[in-house]
Structures are given as C-alpha cells and as structure tokens.
Amino acid sequence: MSVKIKVENLTKIFGRNPKAVLKRLQKGESKETILKETGNTVGINNVSFEVKEEEIFVIMGLSGSGKSTLLRCLNLLNVPTAGNIYIDGSNIVEYKKKELREFRQKKVAMVFQHFGLFTHRTILGNVEYGLEIRDVPPEQRVEIARETLATVGLAGWEDKYPHQLSGGMCQRVGLARALANDPDILLMDEPFSALDPLIRREMQVELLDIQAKLKKTIVFITHDVNEAFKLGDRVAVMKEGEIEQIGTPEEILTHPVNDYITNFVQDVDKTKVLQAKHIMFKPGALVSIKDGPKVAIKEMKNAGISSVFVVDDQRRLCGLVTIDDALKASPKHQKLEDILLNDYFVTAPETYVEDLLPAASTAKYPLAVVDKHHKLLGIIVRVSVLSALVHETT
C-alpha cells in the first residue's frame, strides 16, 4: 500500500513565543525545565511516522502523552511549531486558507469522543451538515445522508433527535456525519471511550465492518491497549510527547523495545490479539493423497505422531489419517482416500486465539489452518493455544 500520511519531525509547543522555546528543546532541555522556566508546554516533540493508505493506524498512550495533540495537527486544528505533514505528497503545513478549507471539507473528517451533535437538528440534519457547508444540493445531500445512516445501521432513525438515541447510536451518527463527505482520511479521537463496555465492543466491531467495506485511511486515538490492538493494523505508543514504538500489535506484544512498552502491554489479553497465523507452525509431516497407507505409516513413525494430514498436489487439505487406520488399511491394499477422516477443526489464519479456545479444549487432533482456497498453511496443537493464555509477568 502507498503512503497516505507522512509526518516528519513534528513538534508542537503551547505558550508564548514557541519558536524561541523550540531552540531550547532542540538543545536537549527537558519538558519539565521548559515548563518551569518559560510556562510553555511541549505537546509533541520531534515525532515522525507514516500511515499507509487504507490502514487503521492507532495512536495510544496515557493521559498527557500527546496523542490527541498529535491527531489535531493532522488537520491543523493544532498548527505545528515545527515539522511537516504530507498528505498524498502535499505538505499541508504550507496550505493557505483556501487550500486548508478545501482539505478539511473534502479530504479529512474527524470523529470526536463526545459525539459533537447538534441537539436542535434531526439525525438526518446532523449527517447532512458537512454537505451543506459544501453547498451540495438539498436532494443530493438528503440521499447521501440516508445512505450513510444505513451504512452505520441507523436506517429509520432519520427523523429522531440526539436526545432520543443511546450513546452508541449517537456515536454512529457522528461516524455517519464524518463519512457523508466521503473523506479519504478519518481522524478518530477516543470515539468510544465514553461508551459502556458492551456498546464499546459493538462499536469496535462496527468500525471494522465499515472499514472492510469503505477502506478509508483511519488514524484512531485511544488510551485502551486492548482496543488499540483489536483495531490497529499498526500501533504507535506515545509517552511524554514522543513515540516509543511503532509496530503491529503482535510486534509490540512480543518484541517490546523497552521497559515502558513491556509494562504498558503486560495486561493485554493476548487471546484477543494473537491470531491463528501467529501460533501455527508448519507440520513436520504431510502425506500426498497419491501416496498409500505405508507411506503414511512411515511419515507418522518418523515424526513420532499418531495422525497426519493429507493434501493434494496443490497442497489443498483432503483429510486426516490416523496410525490405527493406516495399519489396518495397509494389508488390504486400500487407498488413503478410503480411510480419510474429517473429524478435525479447520480455521482461517485470521481467527483470534480466543475463538479457538473451545475447539482446542475438545479437539482430538491438531487444528488445521487453511486459506480461502483450502490450502493447508499450518497446524495448531493444543499447547500452542494454551501458551497464548500466559501473560508475561516479568
């Protein structure tokens, strides 16, 4: 995927004469010293990263880490003190008023934590708002708003008002209002943090479903590490205005770069982060459907196993053979296809470990991981699933 957003050496300082303070920061003075001696606050300090097109890029950190300050720089609600922000190769820091207005109206949209809905407008009227600003004709904007509300599951609620909706539904309206302008980029500032846990989980699933259909570039802010790892294709962890680590959830979980990251992720529920592809391994023995029971017996004895998966010449999974059935079939000159079993669990590589637990607890044979063409990618034994439950405690 191509790079949609490129941030270079971005710094944001709040207070009087930030350019003068910038020089002190660049000389290595601490945020604490700068605040004490100048009254200026360093929001973000020399941050660089890239966001790929159609990626969900999550920025997480504790309160005061600078994550929301950084997000607001991406549409220049916060004007950077130094650095560059390239969107599709164009540096928005250099935009004039007209260019910035067009950028905000057409290229990027923001979803806020507390919905930001107009209480005097209907749900339809709220979603239409951005289209009104762009002078979209009334009939066209009504049609777009209705279609967008249907996308977020709110068809039939057009004539209601915000006070008549639940928190989760209001957040769907906020999301619909952002989507109505068909922006390339969605900036989401802790959009689910005000919701009850159950509704929050539902909205996370809803966002992933919408992303699968619309394929936007999303920058998502959260302080919840489990939410970050569930939603993010990649995650950036911030601390005191700087990025400590960027990586996939698995990379951050399994290869933290320092003690801060280790402590930050130690309570993550790994079963909700790790997928089948992360814990599977290539089978030590496989048998071709063209082989006979004797070959299957030899493979199982050499590998020290009591069952083996059988594949065709395209490595598509045909079934499983046990040592007992192979031993019985060999003297009878039976073919492997005559003794194939299908009494095993098959899963996709993207299946989360938490969803594998019921199968792993009862499975008699290894779990088979296959792609959409039923090609065998790997196998998972019970111990692999159980080991994913263990949290690092040191």
Secondary structure in CASP SS format (residue, H / E / C, confidence):
PFRMAT SS
TARGET T0000
AUTHOR 0000-0000-0000
METHOD secondary structure of the structure
MODEL  1
M C 1.00
S C 1.00
V E 1.00
K E 1.00
I E 1.00
K E 1.00
V E 1.00
E E 1.00
N E 1.00
L E 1.00
T E 1.00
K E 1.00
I E 1.00
F E 1.00
G C 1.00
R C 1.00
N C 1.00
P H 1.00
K H 1.00
A H 1.00
V H 1.00
L H 1.00
K H 1.00
R H 1.00
L H 1.00
Q H 1.00
K C 1.00
G C 1.00
E C 1.00
S C 1.00
K H 1.00
E H 1.00
T H 1.00
I H 1.00
L H 1.00
K H 1.00
E H 1.00
T H 1.00
G C 1.00
N C 1.00
T E 1.00
V E 1.00
G E 1.00
I E 1.00
N E 1.00
N E 1.00
V E 1.00
S E 1.00
F E 1.00
E E 1.00
V E 1.00
K E 1.00
E C 1.00
E C 1.00
E C 1.00
I E 1.00
F E 1.00
V E 1.00
I E 1.00
M E 1.00
G E 1.00
L C 1.00
S C 1.00
G C 1.00
S C 1.00
G C 1.00
K H 1.00
S H 1.00
T H 1.00
L H 1.00
L H 1.00
R H 1.00
C H 1.00
L C 1.00
N C 1.00
L C 1.00
L C 1.00
N C 1.00
V C 1.00
P C 1.00
T C 1.00
A E 1.00
G E 1.00
N E 1.00
I E 1.00
Y E 1.00
I E 1.00
D C 1.00
G C 1.00
S E 1.00
N E 1.00
I H 1.00
V H 1.00
E H 1.00
Y C 1.00
K C 1.00
K H 1.00
K H 1.00
E H 1.00
L H 1.00
R H 1.00
E H 1.00
F H 1.00
R H 1.00
Q H 1.00
K H 1.00
K H 1.00
V E 1.00
A E 1.00
M E 1.00
V E 1.00
F C 1.00
Q C 1.00
H C 1.00
F C 1.00
G C 1.00
L C 1.00
F C 1.00
T C 1.00
H C 1.00
R C 1.00
T C 1.00
I H 1.00
L H 1.00
G H 1.00
N H 1.00
V H 1.00
E H 1.00
Y H 1.00
G H 1.00
L H 1.00
E H 1.00
I H 1.00
R C 1.00
D C 1.00
V C 1.00
P C 1.00
P H 1.00
E H 1.00
Q H 1.00
R H 1.00
V H 1.00
E H 1.00
I H 1.00
A H 1.00
R H 1.00
E H 1.00
T H 1.00
L H 1.00
A H 1.00
T H 1.00
V C 1.00
G C 1.00
L C 1.00
A C 1.00
G C 1.00
W C 1.00
E C 1.00
D C 1.00
K C 1.00
Y C 1.00
P H 1.00
H H 1.00
Q H 1.00
L C 1.00
S C 1.00
G H 1.00
G H 1.00
M H 1.00
C H 1.00
Q H 1.00
R H 1.00
V H 1.00
G H 1.00
L H 1.00
A H 1.00
R H 1.00
A H 1.00
L H 1.00
A H 1.00
N C 1.00
D C 1.00
P C 1.00
D C 1.00
I E 1.00
L E 1.00
L E 1.00
M E 1.00
D E 1.00
E C 1.00
P C 1.00
F C 1.00
S C 1.00
A C 1.00
L C 1.00
D C 1.00
P H 1.00
L H 1.00
I H 1.00
R H 1.00
R H 1.00
E H 1.00
M H 1.00
Q H 1.00
V H 1.00
E H 1.00
L H 1.00
L H 1.00
D H 1.00
I H 1.00
Q H 1.00
A H 1.00
K H 1.00
L H 1.00
K C 1.00
K C 1.00
T E 1.00
I E 1.00
V E 1.00
F E 1.00
I E 1.00
T E 1.00
H C 1.00
D C 1.00
V H 1.00
N H 1.00
E H 1.00
A H 1.00
F H 1.00
K H 1.00
L H 1.00
G C 1.00
D C 1.00
R E 1.00
V E 1.00
A E 1.00
V E 1.00
M E 1.00
K E 1.00
E C 1.00
G C 1.00
E E 1.00
I E 1.00
E E 1.00
Q E 1.00
I E 1.00
G E 1.00
T C 1.00
P H 1.00
E H 1.00
E H 1.00
I H 1.00
L H 1.00
T H 1.00
H C 1.00
P C 1.00
V C 1.00
N C 1.00
D H 1.00
Y H 1.00
I H 1.00
T H 1.00
N H 1.00
F H 1.00
V H 1.00
Q C 1.00
D C 1.00
V C 1.00
D C 1.00
K H 1.00
T H 1.00
K H 1.00
V C 1.00
L C 1.00
Q E 1.00
A H 1.00
K H 1.00
H H 1.00
I H 1.00
M C 1.00
F E 1.00
K C 1.00
P C 1.00
G C 1.00
A C 1.00
L C 1.00
V E 1.00
S E 1.00
I C 1.00
K C 1.00
D C 1.00
G C 1.00
P H 1.00
K H 1.00
V H 1.00
A H 1.00
I H 1.00
K H 1.00
E H 1.00
M H 1.00
K H 1.00
N H 1.00
A H 1.00
G C 1.00
I C 1.00
S C 1.00
S E 1.00
V E 1.00
F E 1.00
V E 1.00
V E 1.00
D C 1.00
D C 1.00
Q C 1.00
R C 1.00
R E 1.00
L E 1.00
C E 1.00
G E 1.00
L E 1.00
V E 1.00
T E 1.00
I H 1.00
D H 1.00
D H 1.00
A H 1.00
L H 1.00
K H 1.00
A H 1.00
S C 1.00
P C 1.00
K C 1.00
H C 1.00
Q C 1.00
K C 1.00
L H 1.00
E H 1.00
D H 1.00
I C 1.00
L C 1.00
L E 1.00
N C 1.00
D C 1.00
Y C 1.00
F C 1.00
V E 1.00
T E 1.00
A C 1.00
P C 1.00
E C 1.00
T C 1.00
Y E 1.00
V H 1.00
E H 1.00
D H 1.00
L H 1.00
L H 1.00
P H 1.00
A H 1.00
A H 1.00
S H 1.00
T H 1.00
A C 1.00
K C 1.00
Y C 1.00
P C 1.00
L E 1.00
A E 1.00
V E 1.00
V E 1.00
D C 1.00
K C 1.00
H C 1.00
H C 1.00
K E 1.00
L E 1.00
L E 1.00
G E 1.00
I E 1.00
I E 1.00
V C 1.00
R H 1.00
V H 1.00
S H 1.00
V H 1.00
L H 1.00
S H 1.00
A C 1.00
L C 1.00
V C 1.00
H C 1.00
E C 1.00
T C 1.00
T C 1.00
END
